[in-house]
Amino acid sequence: MYNFDYKKSLGQNFLKDKIVVEKIVSAINYEDNNLVIEIGPGSGAMTKELLKRVDFAILYEIDTRLEKILFKELSDYVNYELIFDDFLKRNIGNDLSKYNYDNLYIVANLPYYITTPIINKIVADKLPVKEMVIMIQKEVADRLSSKPGSRDYGQITVFLNYFFEIEKVLTVSKNCFVPKPKVDSAVIKMKRREQKELVKDEEFFEKIVKDSFRFKRKTIKNNLSNYDLKKIDIILNKYGFDINTRSECIPYYVFVEIANELL
Ligand code: SAM
């Protein structure tokens, strides 16, 4: 470990547990001609293991103080581009357009203060990511990987589940990091879904999902009272639900059909 002045404001909790690093980087099945994005390589704990396995990686790190450390740690490798910039502000599509690849993946131990904005950006920028394996706060991991009927199931679960199959890979203790964070972490794997029914208008889908969860524990009838409840009921009936069902019990693909029908 380096004598480094960790910045809390940048979510700098670096992984020191080699077994966890190994589990994260090997959670992806890297297919041929792959390109992998790592967000926040830090001092390169995961990057070194990643570069052993992948064809090429683009690393986005906001903190230029890490430049020397990273170049030293990664000196055995040439299969990467290191970009010192804010991932959130960067035009990622532009960076990717320079490369020829067939399979895109993302691996990251995310800075927790911007977990949701980063995931939202990946979706909004329509990055053609096949799989991503990310370490996030355990509480958020539970929410994103929850299933209908669970207390954790909510708006963001439904929205992201339209794009990705989400599963929790492992829980990681605070003790695996330096400095030690206040909360436990978990690793989730998000695998691009083969869509059965495509959302016709993503913005409208997002709005319907948001409205459906406006009041937690209320029924669809209460939450979507401004919409055509008859049409909604017909779709719900197809799946064994009705308008008195609570939103937290309804799978994402039913919301897709509802949004497409109401458009
Ligand atoms: N990957 C390293 C590890 O596992 O040890 C470090 C992970 S640390 C939780 C998060 C990293 O993201 C830090 O290196 C931090 O400087 C970087 N970071 C924070 N905000 C960022 C941003 N907006 N864009 C790119 N990197 C960022």
Residues whose N, C-alpha, C, O or C-beta is under 5 A from the ligand:
A	BS01	SAM	L10 G11 Q12 N13 F14 L15 I39 G40 P41 G42 S43 A45 M46 Y60 E61 I62 D63 D85 D86 F87 L88 N109 L110 P111
